Amino acid sequence: MGKVISGISMSLDGFVTGPNVTRERQLGDGGELLHRWLTEPEPEDEALLKRMGAGAGAILMGRRSYDLAEGDGGWGDGGPAGPLPCFVLTHHAPDPATVRAPVFTFVTDGIASAVAQAKAAAGDGVVGVHGASAARQCLAAGLLDEIQIHLAPVLLGAGTGLFEHLGGPVELERTEAIATGNATHLRFRIVR
């Protein structure tokens, strides 16, 4: 089976969105600076993104991420990674008639079940964890294998924090560091 990996852009002060997130401004105030490595990529950024996408087999995300984009039809006929199966962790599944894209499966029985279903769908591919809440839940439950942080050279001052309320220390081993003008791309293995 493949790995479970969270890859997320983050400000130097630990935020993955700016404050005041809305459907219209899904990254909040100033949050677009976090994704400059995606919108104005340098060759190293492009190479890293291509390598990340090549191993993807399924996506795991939280309901808030789904609702923010799906509310305005943002996913279209696919999910955050196009045609890949996408598992949405939620307390209550939406009415199936309201779900536009067939790639979504709504998991209501917890993070362990969501990860198991995503891993089964991904086979030998990577389960990409999308969003801060899903990443924190995977980390706290011991279900995350790697964390990839795309550290943007910005201080947002407020927003959605990535590493809030973990419940204790988590030991990491840095396995990669790539610096570009847009971000410092860090990769860590979770030490068990």
Secondary structure, 3 states (H helix, E strand, C coil): CCCEEEEEEEECCCEEECCCCCCCCCCCCCHHHHHHHHHCCCHHHHHHHHHHHHCEEEEEEEHHHHHHHHCCCCCCCCECCECCCEEEECCCCCCHHHCCCCCEEEECCCHHHHHHHHHHHHCCCEEEEECHHHHHHHHHCCCCCEEEEEEECCCCCCCEECCCCCCCCCCEEEEEEEECCCCEEEEEEECC
